[in-house]
C-alpha cells in the first residue's frame, strides 16, 4: 500500500497512487504520446546522454535533462501526428569547442567524415576524442561509434551495417575531452 519515491531530492514513503477513473484530456493524451515516442527514440542512446548531456543540476540527472530537451525541442506535431525533428536531436551538450568544416560523404555502407583540425581554437585540444551516433529511420536503429578518432586526425571512415544500404540515415558527431571532462554539443552532419 506504500511506495518509496524521491521528491525534490528527498527520499520519501507515500501511499500508493490510485488509477484515475477520469478520462484523460486530449492534451494529456498528446503529452503521453510524445513522451512514449521520445522515450523509445532515445532509449538506445541513454548511456551517451548519461555521460555527455549537459551538467547535472539539482535532482535532474543528465538523462532527465536530455528527455526534457527532446520533449520541448526535438518533436514536431503536424495534424495530431508527432514526428522527430532530426535537425534538433542532440546526443551531447556541452561547452567544448566543436568541429569546423564538418562534411560527410556516403558510399552505400561506408561513410567518410572530414573536418578541419581546429586544435588551438578555444578549449579544443588535438587529443579530443571523436564519437559518432547514427540513426537509421527505416529500421529505427542507432549505431554508436565511440572514441573512433581524435580531433587532429581530421577524418574517419565508418562501415555501416549492410542492411542500411541506401536507407536514410542521420549522422551526429561530437567531441569529448578526457582530461577536463568537457564535451562539445553534437552536430548533425549533412
C-alpha positions as a Markdown table, in Angstrom:
| # | Residue | x | y | z |
|---|---|---|---|---|
| 1 | Unk | 0.0 | 0.0 | 0.0 |
| 2 | Unk | 3.0 | 2.3 | 0.2 |
| 3 | Unk | 5.8 | 3.1 | -2.2 |
| 4 | Unk | 9.2 | 4.8 | -2.0 |
| 5 | Unk | 9.8 | 7.9 | -4.1 |
| 6 | Unk | 12.1 | 10.8 | -4.5 |
| 7 | Unk | 10.5 | 14.2 | -4.2 |
| 8 | Unk | 12.6 | 17.4 | -4.7 |
| 9 | Unk | 15.8 | 15.4 | -3.8 |
| 10 | Unk | 14.4 | 13.8 | -0.7 |
| 11 | Unk | 13.6 | 10.1 | -0.3 |
| 12 | Unk | 10.1 | 9.7 | 1.0 |
| 13 | Unk | 7.4 | 7.0 | 1.5 |
| 14 | Unk | 3.9 | 7.7 | 0.4 |
| 15 | Unk | 0.7 | 5.9 | -0.2 |
| 16 | Unk | 0.5 | 4.1 | -3.5 |
| 17 | Unk | -1.1 | 6.2 | -6.2 |
| 18 | Unk | -4.6 | 5.2 | -7.4 |
| 19 | Unk | -5.5 | 4.9 | -11.0 |
| 20 | Unk | -7.7 | 7.8 | -12.1 |
| 21 | Unk | -11.2 | 6.9 | -13.2 |
| 22 | Unk | -11.4 | 10.1 | -15.3 |
| 23 | Unk | -10.9 | 10.1 | -19.0 |
| 24 | Unk | -7.6 | 11.8 | -20.0 |
| 25 | Unk | -7.9 | 15.1 | -21.8 |
| 26 | Unk | -6.7 | 15.5 | -25.4 |
| 27 | Unk | -3.7 | 17.4 | -24.1 |
| 28 | Unk | -2.8 | 14.6 | -21.6 |
| 29 | Unk | -3.1 | 12.0 | -24.3 |
| 30 | Unk | -0.9 | 14.1 | -26.6 |
| 31 | Unk | 1.7 | 14.5 | -23.9 |
| 32 | Unk | 1.7 | 10.8 | -23.2 |
| 33 | Unk | 2.1 | 10.1 | -26.9 |
| 34 | Unk | 5.1 | 12.5 | -27.1 |
| 35 | Unk | 6.7 | 11.0 | -24.0 |
| 36 | Unk | 6.3 | 7.5 | -25.3 |
| 37 | Unk | 7.7 | 8.4 | -28.7 |
| 38 | Unk | 10.7 | 10.2 | -27.3 |
| 39 | Unk | 11.4 | 7.6 | -24.6 |
| 40 | Unk | 11.5 | 4.9 | -27.3 |
| 41 | Unk | 13.7 | 7.0 | -29.6 |
| 42 | Unk | 16.4 | 7.9 | -27.0 |
| 43 | Unk | 16.5 | 4.6 | -25.1 |
| 44 | Unk | 19.4 | 3.2 | -27.2 |
| 45 | Unk | 21.5 | 6.4 | -26.6 |
| 46 | Unk | 20.7 | 6.7 | -22.9 |
| 47 | Unk | 24.2 | 5.7 | -22.0 |
| 48 | Unk | 25.6 | 8.6 | -24.1 |
| 49 | Unk | 23.1 | 11.1 | -22.5 |
| 50 | Unk | 24.1 | 9.9 | -19.0 |
| 51 | Unk | 27.7 | 10.8 | -19.7 |
| 52 | Unk | 27.6 | 13.6 | -22.2 |
| 53 | Unk | 24.4 | 15.7 | -21.9 |
| 54 | Unk | 24.8 | 19.0 | -20.1 |
| 55 | Unk | 25.6 | 19.3 | -16.4 |
| 56 | Unk | 23.5 | 17.6 | -13.7 |
| 57 | Unk | 21.5 | 20.3 | -11.8 |
| 58 | Unk | 19.9 | 19.6 | -8.5 |
| 59 | Unk | 17.8 | 16.5 | -8.7 |
| 60 | Unk | 17.8 | 16.3 | -12.5 |
| 61 | Unk | 20.1 | 13.8 | -14.0 |
| 62 | Unk | 21.7 | 14.2 | -17.4 |
| 63 | Unk | 19.2 | 11.7 | -18.8 |
| 64 | Unk | 16.3 | 13.8 | -17.3 |
| 65 | Unk | 17.8 | 16.9 | -18.9 |
| 66 | Unk | 18.0 | 15.1 | -22.3 |
| 67 | Unk | 14.4 | 13.9 | -22.0 |
| 68 | Unk | 13.2 | 17.3 | -21.1 |
| 69 | Unk | 15.1 | 18.9 | -24.1 |
| 70 | Unk | 13.7 | 16.3 | -26.5 |
| 71 | Unk | 10.1 | 16.8 | -25.3 |
| 72 | Unk | 10.3 | 20.6 | -25.9 |
| 73 | Unk | 12.8 | 20.9 | -28.8 |
| 74 | Unk | 13.0 | 17.7 | -30.9 |
| 75 | Unk | 9.4 | 16.8 | -31.6 |
| 76 | Unk | 7.1 | 18.3 | -34.1 |
| 77 | Unk | 3.3 | 18.0 | -34.4 |
| 78 | Unk | 1.5 | 18.1 | -37.7 |
| 79 | Unk | -2.2 | 17.4 | -37.8 |
| 80 | Unk | -2.1 | 15.5 | -34.5 |
| 81 | Unk | 0.8 | 13.3 | -35.7 |
| 82 | Unk | 4.1 | 13.6 | -33.8 |
| 83 | Unk | 7.5 | 13.2 | -35.5 |
| 84 | Unk | 11.1 | 13.6 | -34.6 |
| 85 | Unk | 12.8 | 16.8 | -35.7 |
| 86 | Unk | 16.2 | 15.3 | -36.6 |
| 87 | Unk | 17.7 | 18.8 | -37.0 |
| 88 | Unk | 17.2 | 19.4 | -33.3 |
| 89 | Unk | 18.3 | 16.0 | -32.0 |
| 90 | Unk | 21.2 | 16.3 | -29.6 |
| 91 | Unk | 23.4 | 13.4 | -28.5 |
| 92 | Unk | 25.7 | 15.6 | -26.3 |
| 93 | Unk | 25.5 | 19.1 | -24.9 |
| 94 | Unk | 28.5 | 21.0 | -23.6 |
| 95 | Unk | 30.9 | 23.8 | -23.9 |
| 96 | Unk | 33.9 | 22.2 | -25.6 |
| 97 | Unk | 34.8 | 23.8 | -28.9 |
| 98 | Unk | 33.1 | 21.8 | -31.7 |
| 99 | Unk | 34.0 | 20.8 | -35.2 |
| 100 | Unk | 34.9 | 23.2 | -38.0 |
| 101 | Unk | 34.1 | 22.4 | -41.7 |
| 102 | Unk | 32.5 | 19.1 | -41.0 |
| 103 | Unk | 31.5 | 17.1 | -44.1 |
| 104 | Unk | 30.1 | 13.7 | -44.8 |
| 105 | Unk | 30.4 | 11.5 | -48.0 |
| 106 | Unk | 28.5 | 8.3 | -48.3 |
| 107 | Unk | 29.2 | 5.3 | -50.5 |
| 108 | Unk | 26.5 | 2.6 | -49.8 |
| 109 | Unk | 27.6 | 1.1 | -46.5 |
| 110 | Unk | 30.6 | 3.4 | -45.8 |
| 111 | Unk | 30.7 | 7.0 | -44.7 |
| 112 | Unk | 33.7 | 9.2 | -44.7 |
| 113 | Unk | 33.7 | 12.2 | -42.4 |
| 114 | Unk | 36.2 | 15.0 | -42.6 |
| 115 | Unk | 36.8 | 18.2 | -40.6 |
| 116 | Unk | 39.3 | 20.9 | -40.2 |
| 117 | Unk | 41.8 | 20.4 | -37.3 |
| 118 | Unk | 41.0 | 23.4 | -35.1 |
| 119 | Unk | 43.0 | 22.1 | -32.1 |
| 120 | Unk | 44.1 | 25.5 | -30.9 |
| 121 | Unk | 40.7 | 27.3 | -31.0 |
| 122 | Unk | 39.0 | 28.0 | -27.7 |
| 123 | Unk | 39.0 | 24.9 | -25.5 |
| 124 | Unk | 39.9 | 22.5 | -28.3 |
| 125 | Unk | 42.8 | 20.1 | -28.0 |
| 126 | Unk | 44.4 | 17.8 | -30.6 |
| 127 | Unk | 43.7 | 14.7 | -28.5 |
| 128 | Unk | 39.9 | 15.4 | -28.1 |
| 129 | Unk | 38.1 | 12.1 | -28.8 |
| 130 | Unk | 35.6 | 11.9 | -31.7 |
| 131 | Unk | 32.4 | 9.9 | -31.3 |
| 132 | Unk | 29.6 | 9.3 | -33.9 |
| 133 | Unk | 26.0 | 8.2 | -33.4 |
| 134 | Unk | 23.9 | 7.3 | -36.5 |
| 135 | Unk | 20.2 | 6.8 | -36.7 |
| 136 | Unk | 18.6 | 4.7 | -39.5 |
| 137 | Unk | 15.0 | 5.9 | -39.7 |
| 138 | Unk | 13.7 | 2.9 | -41.7 |
| 139 | Unk | 14.9 | 0.3 | -39.1 |
| 140 | Unk | 14.6 | 2.6 | -36.1 |
| 141 | Unk | 18.1 | 1.6 | -35.1 |
| 142 | Unk | 21.0 | 3.5 | -33.6 |
| 143 | Unk | 24.7 | 2.8 | -34.4 |
| 144 | Unk | 27.2 | 4.2 | -32.0 |
| 145 | Unk | 31.0 | 4.5 | -32.6 |
| 146 | Unk | 32.8 | 6.0 | -29.6 |
| 147 | Unk | 36.3 | 7.3 | -29.5 |
| 148 | Unk | 36.9 | 6.4 | -33.2 |
| 149 | Unk | 39.4 | 9.2 | -33.9 |
| 150 | Unk | 40.9 | 12.3 | -32.3 |
| 151 | Unk | 40.4 | 15.9 | -33.4 |
| 152 | Unk | 43.8 | 16.2 | -35.1 |
| 153 | Unk | 43.1 | 13.1 | -37.3 |
| 154 | Unk | 40.7 | 15.4 | -39.4 |
| 155 | Unk | 38.9 | 12.4 | -40.9 |
| 156 | Unk | 37.4 | 9.0 | -40.3 |
| 157 | Unk | 35.7 | 6.2 | -42.3 |
| 158 | Unk | 32.9 | 4.2 | -40.7 |
| 159 | Unk | 31.5 | 0.9 | -42.0 |
| 160 | Unk | 27.7 | 0.9 | -41.7 |
| 161 | Unk | 25.5 | -2.2 | -41.3 |
| 162 | Unk | 24.9 | -3.8 | -44.7 |
| 163 | Unk | 21.1 | -3.7 | -44.2 |
| 164 | Unk | 21.3 | 0.1 | -44.1 |
| 165 | Unk | 22.2 | 0.2 | -47.9 |
| 166 | Unk | 20.5 | 3.2 | -49.5 |
| 167 | Unk | 18.5 | 3.9 | -46.3 |
| 168 | Unk | 18.1 | 7.4 | -44.9 |
| 169 | Unk | 20.5 | 8.0 | -42.0 |
| 170 | Unk | 21.1 | 10.8 | -39.6 |
| 171 | Unk | 24.7 | 11.2 | -38.5 |
| 172 | Unk | 25.6 | 13.1 | -35.3 |
| 173 | Unk | 29.2 | 13.8 | -34.2 |
| 174 | Unk | 30.7 | 15.2 | -31.0 |
| 175 | Unk | 34.0 | 15.6 | -29.2 |
| 176 | Unk | 35.0 | 14.6 | -25.7 |
| 177 | Unk | 37.9 | 15.9 | -23.7 |
| 178 | Unk | 39.1 | 13.2 | -21.3 |
| 179 | Unk | 41.4 | 15.4 | -19.1 |
| 180 | Unk | 39.0 | 18.2 | -18.4 |
| 181 | Unk | 35.8 | 16.1 | -18.8 |
| 182 | Unk | 34.4 | 18.5 | -21.4 |
| 183 | Unk | 32.1 | 17.7 | -24.3 |
| 184 | Unk | 31.0 | 19.5 | -27.4 |
| 185 | Unk | 27.4 | 19.9 | -28.4 |
| 186 | Unk | 26.7 | 17.3 | -31.0 |
| 187 | Unk | 26.0 | 18.3 | -34.6 |
| 188 | Unk | 24.0 | 16.7 | -37.4 |
| 189 | Unk | 26.3 | 16.2 | -40.4 |
| 190 | Unk | 24.6 | 16.8 | -43.7 |
